[in-house]
């Protein structure tokens, strides 16, 4: 059994009882909480307590299967979450057809940057696959993304974190500048990626307008 099939199987197995539209968002939330290194323990407990112990073990197995599949051929940067989202949740609803990874990779190579880019941003990042494609060209840039869909924003956060990419992902409307939430992905002292939820004022990519007098 291929690992992508195992990840899909495990999530769908839990979803038999709760529904995929409940399990998938909860899985994303649990991962963000887990990689916040204790900063979101209350949120983690509130989310996991609805599941029985055997189901919690399946969630842990799903994380392991996800990490293994994301490594791909050993280079990483494989968007397993985005593929699952399209196949089981969005079905193209609201135009949510993500750009195929080979196209993202081609667009990244077409940039032909002669100097490493310090910052890379995608105002409609979906699951972050364009940012991951750019990481193949500029691995040590700081990455910024935003998406109006909270599940997409959370997938991008996790994709950055598990691939050792640092920066910020915001759940916001890039057209209207309406801000809902954001997460910073940063290295700890030992270089391990960590996630921290940040406020609107702390957000780097949210536009700051002077208050009207």
Residue, then its C-alpha position, 0 to 999 in steps of 0.5 A: x500500500x502506498x503511503x498516500x493511500x495509507x494517509x487517505x485511508x486513515x483519515x477516511x476511516x476516522x471520517x466514517x463516524x464524524x464526516x470528512x468535513x469535521x475530521x480534516x479541519x480538526x486534523x489540521x488544527x491538531x497539527x498546528x497545535x502540536x507544532x506550537x510547542x505547548x503554546x496552543x495546548x488548550x486548543x489541542x485538548x478542546x479539539x482532541x477530546x471529541x475523539x475516542x482513544x483508538x481514533x486519537x491513535x489513528x490521527x497519530x498514525x495519519x501524521x506519520x503517514x503524511x510525513x513519510x509521503x511528503x518526503x517523496x523521493x527524499x527531497x520533500x516539498x510534496x503537497x499531500x494535504x492539498x491533493x487530499x483536500x481537492x479529492x475529498x473536500x473541495x471537489x473544485x467548489x468555488x473554483x478551488x482547483x489548485x495549480x498542478x505541482x509540475x506547473x508550479x515547479x515550472x513557474x518557479x524555475x522561470x523566475x531564473x533568479x540570479x540572486x537568492x530572494x529574501x522574501x517570497x509571497x503568494x497572496x492566494x497561496x491555497x495549500x502553499x504549493x507555489x511557495x514550496x515550488x519556490x523553495x526548490x529554487x530559493x530554499x532559505x528565503x522567508x515565505x509569506x502566504x495568504x488565503x481566504x479559506x481557513x483550511x487552505x491557510x492551515x494546510x499552508x502552515x503545516x506544509x511550511x512547517x514540515x518542510x522547514x520553511x520559515x515565514x508567515x501564513x495568514x487567513x485573510x482576504x487579500x483583496x479586501x484586506x480583511x484579516x481573520x488569523x495568522x501563524x508565524x513559522x520560525x526556527x527554535x534555538x535548535x532549528x526545529x520549526x515552531x508555529x506561533x499564532x500571531x495577531x493582526x498587528x504582528x502580521x507582516x503581510x496584512x496591510x497596516x493603514x493609519x487610523x482615521x482621525 
